[in-house]
């Protein structure tokens, strides 16, 4: 499912910061394009369904 979000971009020193305004997720990059790419990846991880942990195997 594709979703649309509002993003705020600003410069902090050498970094461009991208923050999603609908959810508390932000990322950064050296360029605007890189910051947006990194934010997109962070949002995908944020909305990813949680996976149950693998059962631990005891060493015998």
C-alpha positions as a printed Julia matrix, in Angstrom:
60×3 Matrix{Float64}:
  0.0     0.0    0.0
  1.32    3.41  -0.94
  0.95    6.31   1.52
  1.68   10.0    1.16
  3.34   12.03   3.93
  4.35   15.63   4.46
  8.1    16.17   4.87
 10.01   19.09   6.34
 13.57   19.59   5.06
 16.26   21.79   6.57
 20.03   22.18   6.61
 22.06   21.46   9.76
 25.7    22.11   9.06
 26.76   19.7    6.3
 23.62   17.57   6.68
 20.14   17.86   5.22
 17.5    16.68   7.7
 14.19   15.21   6.49
 11.38   14.83   9.03
  7.98   13.25   8.45
  5.34   15.52  10.0
  2.64   12.84  10.43
  4.77   10.41  12.46
  7.83   11.01  14.62
 10.42    9.75  12.12
 13.39   11.68  10.73
 16.58   10.95   8.83
 19.47   12.81   7.23
 21.78   12.8    4.26
 24.48   14.87   2.61
 22.01   15.95  -0.1
 18.26   16.52  -0.2
 17.84   13.42  -2.37
 19.85   11.27   0.04
 17.93   12.58   3.06
 14.6    11.79   1.37
 15.81    8.3    0.37
 16.94    7.62   3.94
 13.63    8.92   5.33
 11.68    6.67   2.95
 13.68    3.66   4.2
 13.15    4.68   7.84
  9.38    4.98   7.26
  9.27    1.55   5.61
 10.95    0.08   8.7
  8.65    2.05  11.02
  5.53    0.61   9.38
  6.91   -2.92   8.87
  4.97   -5.65  10.64
  6.82   -6.93  13.71
  8.26  -10.42  13.34
  8.36  -12.89  16.22
 11.89  -13.64  17.42
 13.58  -16.84  16.34
 13.55  -19.47  19.12
 16.93  -19.82  20.79
 18.69  -23.12  20.49
 20.61  -24.33  23.5
 24.09  -25.63  22.84
 24.6   -29.25  23.86
